[in-house]
Amino acid sequence: MTEVRDPQTDESIRAAMQLIDRGLGDISERQLVSTSEVADLLLDVRSVLAKLDAEVNVN
């Protein structure tokens, strides 16, 4: 059986991965990272995943 994927789901996952990649790129060369920067990154990722969860639950 072939799994049918929702393009919006794929887009949301890619958006979350891009946020993570950008955040990791910004902090990878520094020795210290402020907790507010980490919290901002996590909140951004959470908001993308929350939208994805809402779309999945509606469908």
N, CA, C and O atoms as a Tripos MOL2 file, in Angstrom:
@<TRIPOS>MOLECULE
protein
  236   235    59     0     0
PROTEIN
NO_CHARGES

@<TRIPOS>ATOM
      1 N           0.8370   -1.1730    0.0000 N.3       1 MET1
      2 CA          0.0000    0.0000    0.0000 C.3       1 MET1
      3 C           0.8870    1.2420    0.0000 C.2       1 MET1
      4 O           1.8650    1.3130    0.7440 O.2       1 MET1
      5 N           0.5460    2.2050   -0.8240 N.am      2 THR2
      6 CA          1.3160    3.4380   -0.9450 C.3       2 THR2
      7 C           0.7730    4.4780    0.0130 C.2       2 THR2
      8 O          -0.4330    4.7150    0.0730 O.2       2 THR2
      9 N           1.6650    5.0900    0.7550 N.am      3 GLU3
     10 CA          1.2630    6.1370    1.6910 C.3       3 GLU3
     11 C           1.0970    7.4510    0.9370 C.2       3 GLU3
     12 O           1.9700    7.8530    0.1670 O.2       3 GLU3
     13 N          -0.0250    8.1110    1.1650 N.am      4 VAL4
     14 CA         -0.2710    9.4120    0.5560 C.3       4 VAL4
     15 C           0.1330   10.4800    1.5540 C.2       4 VAL4
     16 O          -0.3460   10.4970    2.6880 O.2       4 VAL4
     17 N           1.0080   11.3630    1.1320 N.am      5 ARG5
     18 CA          1.5070   12.4090    2.0280 C.3       5 ARG5
     19 C           0.8610   13.7250    1.6760 C.2       5 ARG5
     20 O           0.6430   14.0380    0.5060 O.2       5 ARG5
     21 N           0.5620   14.4830    2.6950 N.am      6 ASP6
     22 CA         -0.0380   15.8020    2.5260 C.3       6 ASP6
     23 C           1.0700   16.8130    2.2460 C.2       6 ASP6
     24 O           2.0140   16.9080    3.0310 O.2       6 ASP6
     25 N           0.9840   17.5750    1.1460 N.am      7 PRO7
     26 CA          2.0270   18.5600    0.8340 C.3       7 PRO7
     27 C           2.2110   19.6010    1.9350 C.2       7 PRO7
     28 O           3.3300   20.0620    2.1590 O.2       7 PRO7
     29 N           1.1330   19.9810    2.6290 N.am      8 GLN8
     30 CA          1.2570   20.9530    3.7300 C.3       8 GLN8
     31 C           2.0500   20.3520    4.8830 C.2       8 GLN8
     32 O           2.8210   21.0520    5.5400 O.2       8 GLN8
     33 N           1.8640   19.0620    5.1310 N.am      9 THR9
     34 CA          2.6170   18.3900    6.1810 C.3       9 THR9
     35 C           4.0960   18.4010    5.8410 C.2       9 THR9
     36 O           4.9330   18.7270    6.6840 O.2       9 THR9
     37 N           4.4160   18.0450    4.6030 N.am     10 ASP10
     38 CA          5.8140   18.0450    4.1670 C.3      10 ASP10
     39 C           6.4150   19.4490    4.2740 C.2      10 ASP10
     40 O           7.5590   19.6090    4.7010 O.2      10 ASP10
     41 N           5.6440   20.4520    3.8880 N.am     11 GLU11
     42 CA          6.1270   21.8360    3.9530 C.3      11 GLU11
     43 C           6.3790   22.2610    5.3990 C.2      11 GLU11
     44 O           7.3620   22.9460    5.6790 O.2      11 GLU11
     45 N           5.5120   21.8670    6.3040 N.am     12 SER12
     46 CA          5.6820   22.2250    7.7140 C.3      12 SER12
     47 C           6.9170   21.5480    8.3050 C.2      12 SER12
     48 O           7.6600   22.1490    9.0810 O.2      12 SER12
     49 N           7.1200   20.3020    7.9290 N.am     13 ILE13
     50 CA          8.3050   19.5880    8.4190 C.3      13 ILE13
     51 C           9.5680   20.2420    7.8870 C.2      13 ILE13
     52 O          10.5320   20.4220    8.6310 O.2      13 ILE13
     53 N           9.5770   20.6010    6.6050 N.am     14 ARG14
     54 CA         10.7480   21.2850    6.0350 C.3      14 ARG14
     55 C          10.9820   22.6330    6.7140 C.2      14 ARG14
     56 O          12.1270   23.0110    6.9620 O.2      14 ARG14
     57 N           9.9040   23.3590    7.0170 N.am     15 ALA15
     58 CA         10.0470   24.6560    7.6850 C.3      15 ALA15
     59 C          10.6590   24.4760    9.0690 C.2      15 ALA15
     60 O          11.5180   25.2610    9.4710 O.2      15 ALA15
     61 N          10.2300   23.4620    9.7950 N.am     16 ALA16
     62 CA         10.8040   23.1960   11.1170 C.3      16 ALA16
     63 C          12.2750   22.8360   11.0040 C.2      16 ALA16
     64 O          13.0930   23.3060   11.7940 O.2      16 ALA16
     65 N          12.6140   22.0110   10.0370 N.am     17 MET17
     66 CA         14.0120   21.6230    9.8500 C.3      17 MET17
     67 C          14.8730   22.8200    9.4580 C.2      17 MET17
     68 O          16.0200   22.9260    9.8930 O.2      17 MET17
     69 N          14.3300   23.7230    8.6410 N.am     18 GLN18
     70 CA         15.0760   24.9180    8.2670 C.3      18 GLN18
     71 C          15.3280   25.8150    9.4710 C.2      18 GLN18
     72 O          16.4100   26.3860    9.6060 O.2      18 GLN18
     73 N          14.3340   25.9430   10.3480 N.am     19 LEU19
     74 CA         14.5250   26.7310   11.5760 C.3      19 LEU19
     75 C          15.6300   26.1300   12.4340 C.2      19 LEU19
     76 O          16.4890   26.8430   12.9520 O.2      19 LEU19
     77 N          15.5950   24.8200   12.5750 N.am     20 ILE20
     78 CA         16.6230   24.1410   13.3800 C.3      20 ILE20
     79 C          17.9950   24.3330   12.7480 C.2      20 ILE20
     80 O          18.9510   24.6840   13.4400 O.2      20 ILE20
     81 N          18.1030   24.1070   11.4420 N.am     21 ASP21
     82 CA         19.3850   24.2520   10.7530 C.3      21 ASP21
     83 C          19.9300   25.6740   10.8800 C.2      21 ASP21
     84 O          21.1180   25.8720   11.1320 O.2      21 ASP21
     85 N          19.0460   26.6640   10.7030 N.am     22 ARG22
     86 CA         19.4780   28.0590   10.8100 C.3      22 ARG22
     87 C          19.9400   28.3700   12.2350 C.2      22 ARG22
     88 O          20.9630   29.0250   12.4350 O.2      22 ARG22
     89 N          19.1800   27.8960   13.2160 N.am     23 GLY23
     90 CA         19.5540   28.1290   14.6150 C.3      23 GLY23
     91 C          20.8660   27.4630   14.9720 C.2      23 GLY23
     92 O          21.7070   28.0570   15.6480 O.2      23 GLY23
     93 N          21.0450   26.2330   14.5200 N.am     24 LEU24
     94 CA         22.2990   25.5280   14.8010 C.3      24 LEU24
     95 C          23.4730   26.1960   14.1010 C.2      24 LEU24
     96 O          24.5730   26.2660   14.6500 O.2      24 LEU24
     97 N          23.2410   26.6820   12.9020 N.am     25 GLY25
     98 CA         24.3010   27.3810   12.1820 C.3      25 GLY25
     99 C          24.7250   28.6520   12.8920 C.2      25 GLY25
    100 O          25.9060   28.9990   12.9110 O.2      25 GLY25
    101 N          23.7530   29.3470   13.4790 N.am     26 ASP26
    102 CA         24.0480   30.5880   14.1930 C.3      26 ASP26
    103 C          24.8560   30.3610   15.4630 C.2      26 ASP26
    104 O          25.6690   31.2030   15.8460 O.2      26 ASP26
    105 N          24.6330   29.2170   16.1200 N.am     27 ILE27
    106 CA         25.2800   29.0130   17.4140 C.3      27 ILE27
    107 C          26.4250   28.0100   17.3920 C.2      27 ILE27
    108 O          27.0900   27.8160   18.4100 O.2      27 ILE27
    109 N          26.6670   27.3680   16.2480 N.am     28 SER28
    110 CA         27.6450   26.2750   16.2090 C.3      28 SER28
    111 C          29.0760   26.7020   16.5000 C.2      28 SER28
    112 O          29.8550   25.9040   17.0220 O.2      28 SER28
    113 N          29.4420   27.9310   16.1800 N.am     29 GLU29
    114 CA         30.8320   28.3560   16.3580 C.3      29 GLU29
    115 C          31.0700   29.1040   17.6660 C.2      29 GLU29
    116 O          32.1930   29.5240   17.9470 O.2      29 GLU29
    117 N          30.0260   29.2690   18.4580 N.am     30 ARG30
    118 CA         30.1730   30.0020   19.7130 C.3      30 ARG30
    119 C          30.2800   29.0330   20.8740 C.2      30 ARG30
    120 O          29.7150   27.9400   20.8500 O.2      30 ARG30
    121 N          31.0100   29.4520   21.8830 N.am     31 GLN31
    122 CA         31.1540   28.6120   23.0600 C.3      31 GLN31
    123 C          29.9900   28.7860   24.0260 C.2      31 GLN31
    124 O          29.6090   27.8480   24.7270 O.2      31 GLN31
    125 N          29.4330   29.9810   24.0590 N.am     32 LEU32
    126 CA         28.3080   30.2550   24.9500 C.3      32 LEU32
    127 C          27.0880   30.6620   24.1400 C.2      32 LEU32
    128 O          27.1840   31.4280   23.1810 O.2      32 LEU32
    129 N          25.9560   30.1430   24.5400 N.am     33 VAL33
    130 CA         24.6960   30.4910   23.9060 C.3      33 VAL33
    131 C          23.7390   30.8790   25.0160 C.2      33 VAL33
    132 O          23.5910   30.1590   26.0040 O.2      33 VAL33
    133 N          23.0930   32.0150   24.8480 N.am     34 SER34
    134 CA         22.1750   32.4530   25.8980 C.3      34 SER34
    135 C          20.9300   31.5770   25.9180 C.2      34 SER34
    136 O          20.5060   31.0410   24.8940 O.2      34 SER34
    137 N          20.3680   31.4500   27.0880 N.am     35 THR35
    138 CA         19.1600   30.6480   27.2120 C.3      35 THR35
    139 C          18.0080   31.2700   26.4320 C.2      35 THR35
    140 O          17.1310   30.5510   25.9530 O.2      35 THR35
    141 N          17.9960   32.5770   26.2980 N.am     36 SER36
    142 CA         16.9090   33.2060   25.5420 C.3      36 SER36
    143 C          16.9970   32.8570   24.0600 C.2      36 SER36
    144 O          15.9670   32.7100   23.4020 O.2      36 SER36
    145 N          18.2090   32.7210   23.5250 N.am     37 GLU37
    146 CA         18.3630   32.3290   22.1250 C.3      37 GLU37
    147 C          17.8800   30.8900   21.9050 C.2      37 GLU37
    148 O          17.2200   30.5980   20.9080 O.2      37 GLU37
    149 N          18.2060   30.0140   22.8220 N.am     38 VAL38
    150 CA         17.7590   28.6230   22.7220 C.3      38 VAL38
    151 C          16.2420   28.5650   22.8730 C.2      38 VAL38
    152 O          15.5730   27.8410   22.1370 O.2      38 VAL38
    153 N          15.7020   29.3180   23.8170 N.am     39 ALA39
    154 CA         14.2540   29.3420   24.0170 C.3      39 ALA39
    155 C          13.5390   29.8720   22.7740 C.2      39 ALA39
    156 O          12.5030   29.3350   22.3810 O.2      39 ALA39
    157 N          14.0790   30.9120   22.1600 N.am     40 ASP40
    158 CA         13.4790   31.4580   20.9330 C.3      40 ASP40
    159 C          13.4460   30.4100   19.8220 C.2      40 ASP40
    160 O          12.4390   30.2560   19.1320 O.2      40 ASP40
    161 N          14.5480   29.7010   19.6580 N.am     41 LEU41
    162 CA         14.6170   28.6670   18.6340 C.3      41 LEU41
    163 C          13.5930   27.5700   18.9070 C.2      41 LEU41
    164 O          12.8780   27.1360   18.0030 O.2      41 LEU41
    165 N          13.5280   27.1300   20.1480 N.am     42 LEU42
    166 CA         12.5800   26.0710   20.4980 C.3      42 LEU42
    167 C          11.1330   26.5300   20.3120 C.2      42 LEU42
    168 O          10.2920   25.7540   19.8570 O.2      42 LEU42
    169 N          10.8400   27.7720   20.6590 N.am     43 LEU43
    170 CA          9.4910   28.2960   20.4740 C.3      43 LEU43
    171 C           9.1350   28.4050   18.9870 C.2      43 LEU43
    172 O           8.0020   28.1190   18.6000 O.2      43 LEU43
    173 N          10.0890   28.8140   18.1610 N.am     44 ASP44
    174 CA          9.8500   28.8750   16.7200 C.3      44 ASP44
    175 C           9.5320   27.4930   16.1610 C.2      44 ASP44
    176 O           8.5860   27.3260   15.3900 O.2      44 ASP44
    177 N          10.3250   26.5160   16.5550 N.am     45 VAL45
    178 CA         10.1040   25.1500   16.0790 C.3      45 VAL45
    179 C           8.7640   24.6270   16.5950 C.2      45 VAL45
    180 O           8.0220   23.9740   15.8610 O.2      45 VAL45
    181 N           8.4620   24.9150   17.8520 N.am     46 ARG46
    182 CA          7.2020   24.4580   18.4350 C.3      46 ARG46
    183 C           6.0090   25.0630   17.6930 C.2      46 ARG46
    184 O           5.0120   24.3750   17.4720 O.2      46 ARG46
    185 N           6.0950   26.3200   17.3110 N.am     47 SER47
    186 CA          4.9740   26.9440   16.6140 C.3      47 SER47
    187 C           4.7370   26.3030   15.2510 C.2      47 SER47
    188 O           3.5910   26.1240   14.8370 O.2      47 SER47
    189 N           5.8100   25.9590   14.5580 N.am     48 VAL48
    190 CA          5.6620   25.2780   13.2710 C.3      48 VAL48
    191 C           5.0390   23.8980   13.4790 C.2      48 VAL48
    192 O           4.1410   23.5030   12.7360 O.2      48 VAL48
    193 N           5.5120   23.1690   14.4830 N.am     49 LEU49
    194 CA          4.9810   21.8330   14.7380 C.3      49 LEU49
    195 C           3.5430   21.8840   15.2510 C.2      49 LEU49
    196 O           2.7580   20.9800   14.9640 O.2      49 LEU49
    197 N           3.1870   22.9200   16.0000 N.am     50 ALA50
    198 CA          1.8080   23.0630   16.4780 C.3      50 ALA50
    199 C           0.8560   23.2770   15.3120 C.2      50 ALA50
    200 O          -0.2460   22.7300   15.3010 O.2      50 ALA50
    201 N           1.2770   24.0760   14.3230 N.am     51 LYS51
    202 CA          0.4530   24.2660   13.1220 C.3      51 LYS51
    203 C           0.2800   22.9370   12.3950 C.2      51 LYS51
    204 O          -0.8150   22.6130   11.9340 O.2      51 LYS51
    205 N           1.3510   22.1780   12.2940 N.am     52 LEU52
    206 CA          1.2980   20.8730   11.6430 C.3      52 LEU52
    207 C           0.3400   19.9570   12.3900 C.2      52 LEU52
    208 O          -0.4650   19.2630   11.7690 O.2      52 LEU52
    209 N           0.4180   19.9490   13.7010 N.am     53 ASP53
    210 CA         -0.4510   19.0930   14.5150 C.3      53 ASP53
    211 C          -1.9130   19.4730   14.3310 C.2      53 ASP53
    212 O          -2.7760   18.5990   14.2440 O.2      53 ASP53
    213 N          -2.1950   20.7630   14.2720 N.am     54 ALA54
    214 CA         -3.5660   21.2200   14.0750 C.3      54 ALA54
    215 C          -4.0860   20.7900   12.7100 C.2      54 ALA54
    216 O          -5.2470   20.3980   12.5860 O.2      54 ALA54
    217 N          -3.2410   20.8600   11.6880 N.am     55 GLU55
    218 CA         -3.6470   20.4330   10.3390 C.3      55 GLU55
    219 C          -3.9100   18.9370   10.2950 C.2      55 GLU55
    220 O          -4.8630   18.4910    9.6560 O.2      55 GLU55
    221 N          -3.0810   18.1700   10.9620 N.am     56 VAL56
    222 CA         -3.2380   16.7110   10.9530 C.3      56 VAL56
    223 C          -4.5200   16.3320   11.6970 C.2      56 VAL56
    224 O          -5.2530   15.4520   11.2450 O.2      56 VAL56
    225 N          -4.7970   16.9780   12.8220 N.am     57 ASN57
    226 CA         -5.9790   16.6470   13.5980 C.3      57 ASN57
    227 C          -7.2690   17.0560   12.9000 C.2      57 ASN57
    228 O          -8.3070   16.4300   13.1150 O.2      57 ASN57
    229 N          -7.2250   18.0780   12.0820 N.am     58 VAL58
    230 CA         -8.4030   18.5180   11.3470 C.3      58 VAL58
    231 C          -8.7060   17.5400   10.2250 C.2      58 VAL58
    232 O          -9.8640   17.2150    9.9630 O.2      58 VAL58
    233 N          -7.6610   17.0780    9.5730 N.am     59 ASN59
    234 CA         -7.8470   16.1500    8.4490 C.3      59 ASN59
    235 C          -8.0440   14.8010    9.0070 C.2      59 ASN59
    236 O          -8.2220   13.8430    8.2560 O.2      59 ASN59
@<TRIPOS>BOND
     1     1     2 1
     2     2     3 1
     3     3     4 2
     4     3     5 am
     5     5     6 1
     6     6     7 1
     7     7     8 2
     8     7     9 am
     9     9    10 1
    10    10    11 1
    11    11    12 2
    12    11    13 am
    13    13    14 1
    14    14    15 1
    15    15    16 2
    16    15    17 am
    17    17    18 1
    18    18    19 1
    19    19    20 2
    20    19    21 am
    21    21    22 1
    22    22    23 1
    23    23    24 2
    24    23    25 am
    25    25    26 1
    26    26    27 1
    27    27    28 2
    28    27    29 am
    29    29    30 1
    30    30    31 1
    31    31    32 2
    32    31    33 am
    33    33    34 1
    34    34    35 1
    35    35    36 2
    36    35    37 am
    37    37    38 1
    38    38    39 1
    39    39    40 2
    40    39    41 am
    41    41    42 1
    42    42    43 1
    43    43    44 2
    44    43    45 am
    45    45    46 1
    46    46    47 1
    47    47    48 2
    48    47    49 am
    49    49    50 1
    50    50    51 1
    51    51    52 2
    52    51    53 am
    53    53    54 1
    54    54    55 1
    55    55    56 2
    56    55    57 am
    57    57    58 1
    58    58    59 1
    59    59    60 2
    60    59    61 am
    61    61    62 1
    62    62    63 1
    63    63    64 2
    64    63    65 am
    65    65    66 1
    66    66    67 1
    67    67    68 2
    68    67    69 am
    69    69    70 1
    70    70    71 1
    71    71    72 2
    72    71    73 am
    73    73    74 1
    74    74    75 1
    75    75    76 2
    76    75    77 am
    77    77    78 1
    78    78    79 1
    79    79    80 2
    80    79    81 am
    81    81    82 1
    82    82    83 1
    83    83    84 2
    84    83    85 am
    85    85    86 1
    86    86    87 1
    87    87    88 2
    88    87    89 am
    89    89    90 1
    90    90    91 1
    91    91    92 2
    92    91    93 am
    93    93    94 1
    94    94    95 1
    95    95    96 2
    96    95    97 am
    97    97    98 1
    98    98    99 1
    99    99   100 2
   100    99   101 am
   101   101   102 1
   102   102   103 1
   103   103   104 2
   104   103   105 am
   105   105   106 1
   106   106   107 1
   107   107   108 2
   108   107   109 am
   109   109   110 1
   110   110   111 1
   111   111   112 2
   112   111   113 am
   113   113   114 1
   114   114   115 1
   115   115   116 2
   116   115   117 am
   117   117   118 1
   118   118   119 1
   119   119   120 2
   120   119   121 am
   121   121   122 1
   122   122   123 1
   123   123   124 2
   124   123   125 am
   125   125   126 1
   126   126   127 1
   127   127   128 2
   128   127   129 am
   129   129   130 1
   130   130   131 1
   131   131   132 2
   132   131   133 am
   133   133   134 1
   134   134   135 1
   135   135   136 2
   136   135   137 am
   137   137   138 1
   138   138   139 1
   139   139   140 2
   140   139   141 am
   141   141   142 1
   142   142   143 1
   143   143   144 2
   144   143   145 am
   145   145   146 1
   146   146   147 1
   147   147   148 2
   148   147   149 am
   149   149   150 1
   150   150   151 1
   151   151   152 2
   152   151   153 am
   153   153   154 1
   154   154   155 1
   155   155   156 2
   156   155   157 am
   157   157   158 1
   158   158   159 1
   159   159   160 2
   160   159   161 am
   161   161   162 1
   162   162   163 1
   163   163   164 2
   164   163   165 am
   165   165   166 1
   166   166   167 1
   167   167   168 2
   168   167   169 am
   169   169   170 1
   170   170   171 1
   171   171   172 2
   172   171   173 am
   173   173   174 1
   174   174   175 1
   175   175   176 2
   176   175   177 am
   177   177   178 1
   178   178   179 1
   179   179   180 2
   180   179   181 am
   181   181   182 1
   182   182   183 1
   183   183   184 2
   184   183   185 am
   185   185   186 1
   186   186   187 1
   187   187   188 2
   188   187   189 am
   189   189   190 1
   190   190   191 1
   191   191   192 2
   192   191   193 am
   193   193   194 1
   194   194   195 1
   195   195   196 2
   196   195   197 am
   197   197   198 1
   198   198   199 1
   199   199   200 2
   200   199   201 am
   201   201   202 1
   202   202   203 1
   203   203   204 2
   204   203   205 am
   205   205   206 1
   206   206   207 1
   207   207   208 2
   208   207   209 am
   209   209   210 1
   210   210   211 1
   211   211   212 2
   212   211   213 am
   213   213   214 1
   214   214   215 1
   215   215   216 2
   216   215   217 am
   217   217   218 1
   218   218   219 1
   219   219   220 2
   220   219   221 am
   221   221   222 1
   222   222   223 1
   223   223   224 2
   224   223   225 am
   225   225   226 1
   226   226   227 1
   227   227   228 2
   228   227   229 am
   229   229   230 1
   230   230   231 1
   231   231   232 2
   232   231   233 am
   233   233   234 1
   234   234   235 1
   235   235   236 2
@<TRIPOS>SUBSTRUCTURE
     1 MET1         2 RESIDUE 1 A MET
     2 THR2         6 RESIDUE 1 A THR
     3 GLU3        10 RESIDUE 1 A GLU
     4 VAL4        14 RESIDUE 1 A VAL
     5 ARG5        18 RESIDUE 1 A ARG
     6 ASP6        22 RESIDUE 1 A ASP
     7 PRO7        26 RESIDUE 1 A PRO
     8 GLN8        30 RESIDUE 1 A GLN
     9 THR9        34 RESIDUE 1 A THR
    10 ASP10       38 RESIDUE 1 A ASP
    11 GLU11       42 RESIDUE 1 A GLU
    12 SER12       46 RESIDUE 1 A SER
    13 ILE13       50 RESIDUE 1 A ILE
    14 ARG14       54 RESIDUE 1 A ARG
    15 ALA15       58 RESIDUE 1 A ALA
    16 ALA16       62 RESIDUE 1 A ALA
    17 MET17       66 RESIDUE 1 A MET
    18 GLN18       70 RESIDUE 1 A GLN
    19 LEU19       74 RESIDUE 1 A LEU
    20 ILE20       78 RESIDUE 1 A ILE
    21 ASP21       82 RESIDUE 1 A ASP
    22 ARG22       86 RESIDUE 1 A ARG
    23 GLY23       90 RESIDUE 1 A GLY
    24 LEU24       94 RESIDUE 1 A LEU
    25 GLY25       98 RESIDUE 1 A GLY
    26 ASP26      102 RESIDUE 1 A ASP
    27 ILE27      106 RESIDUE 1 A ILE
    28 SER28      110 RESIDUE 1 A SER
    29 GLU29      114 RESIDUE 1 A GLU
    30 ARG30      118 RESIDUE 1 A ARG
    31 GLN31      122 RESIDUE 1 A GLN
    32 LEU32      126 RESIDUE 1 A LEU
    33 VAL33      130 RESIDUE 1 A VAL
    34 SER34      134 RESIDUE 1 A SER
    35 THR35      138 RESIDUE 1 A THR
    36 SER36      142 RESIDUE 1 A SER
    37 GLU37      146 RESIDUE 1 A GLU
    38 VAL38      150 RESIDUE 1 A VAL
    39 ALA39      154 RESIDUE 1 A ALA
    40 ASP40      158 RESIDUE 1 A ASP
    41 LEU41      162 RESIDUE 1 A LEU
    42 LEU42      166 RESIDUE 1 A LEU
    43 LEU43      170 RESIDUE 1 A LEU
    44 ASP44      174 RESIDUE 1 A ASP
    45 VAL45      178 RESIDUE 1 A VAL
    46 ARG46      182 RESIDUE 1 A ARG
    47 SER47      186 RESIDUE 1 A SER
    48 VAL48      190 RESIDUE 1 A VAL
    49 LEU49      194 RESIDUE 1 A LEU
    50 ALA50      198 RESIDUE 1 A ALA
    51 LYS51      202 RESIDUE 1 A LYS
    52 LEU52      206 RESIDUE 1 A LEU
    53 ASP53      210 RESIDUE 1 A ASP
    54 ALA54      214 RESIDUE 1 A ALA
    55 GLU55      218 RESIDUE 1 A GLU
    56 VAL56      222 RESIDUE 1 A VAL
    57 ASN57      226 RESIDUE 1 A ASN
    58 VAL58      230 RESIDUE 1 A VAL
    59 ASN59      234 RESIDUE 1 A ASN
